[in-house]
Amino acid sequence: MIDRFQARANAVRTRGLPPIEGPERLKFKEQMQVDYMDYAMIGDAQADMVDGILTLRIDLRPKGASPED
């Protein structure tokens, strides 16, 4: 699952823009950014499966922040 989300993030990042213009182009570009962030966060998650429950841990702290902060 994690590998699939990493692949999706890469696909969104390298995907070209379709030949659309104006406000629709901006909306498409903004949605690409949101999709990339979502897929990349899940792709970077640490996954644990315990008793049939999948838990994803995503560290949202800024780089260099210590766990004690």
Summary of the structure (lengths in Angstrom):
residues: 69
radius of gyration: 15.9
end to end distance: 30.5
largest distance: 49.8
contacts: 133
relative contact order: 0.17
helix: 51%
strand: 14%
